[in-house]
Structures are given as C-alpha cells and as structure tokens.
C-alpha cells in the first residue's frame, strides 16, 4: 500500500492534450460527468489516470510547478489526512467520492507541491 496508483494531468486546453496523448501513447479518454471540474478518465496499459481542466492559470515555464499530480492509494483516507495535516500539510481539495470507486482528496506539502490520496471503496457515493 501507499504506492502511486493514479496520475493526473492538468490542462488549460483539454481537447489539445487529449489529442496529444492519444497520438503519442495511444491512451483512451472518457469524459466523467461526476467530477466538480471538466474531467476525463485516462486508460493506459498499466496505471490509471485523469486529465482535468486546469483550475488556475498555467504557471510560467520558469516557475517549475507545472507537473502531473500523483495520487497515493492508502488504506484509510481519514487517518492519512490527519497525518498529513499534523505534519504541516494543508487541504487543497476536500475529500469527495468517485462513485463506486474510491474517496479522493488533494493536499499541499510545505513547499506547495500538490498530491492526492485515495481510498478504494466500491460503495463510495
């Protein structure tokens, strides 16, 4: 457990990035209607991922924060979230359900790096 089990790509132009990743890697993209933002599930030959409409302006190239977001699979979302907060992390996006799949949430570490955690739960709603 506590391994990277999901990745995400933020995009200011999802149609452009979908075309790019389909052409380069052959990934399949499926739009998800449940998400609070424009979101596409990515099917690869191994790890699952997502592409979402960037919620803020794209950082300039020299800023170095423009990257994929990794989500770590954990046994217990709430317990892990408490550990994150107790060790100086902050909530970037509150816990939410990905129906019939998992509980997901996002945090920032002390250097403002975004990461996600998720707990698999087929009953999440």
HELIX and SHEET records of a PDB file:
HELIX    1   1 UNK A   14  UNK A   25  1                                  12    
HELIX    2   2 UNK A   61  UNK A   63  5                                   3    
HELIX    3   3 UNK A   77  UNK A   86  1                                  10    
SHEET    1   A 8 UNK A  28  UNK A  32  0                                        
SHEET    2   A 8 UNK A  39  UNK A  43 -1                                        
SHEET    3   A 8 UNK A  48  UNK A  53 -1                                        
SHEET    4   A 8 UNK A   4  UNK A  11  1                                        
SHEET    5   A 8 UNK A  69  UNK A  73 -1                                        
SHEET    6   A 8 UNK A 114  UNK A 120  1                                        
SHEET    7   A 8 UNK A 102  UNK A 108 -1                                        
SHEET    8   A 8 UNK A  90  UNK A  98 -1                                        
END                                                                             
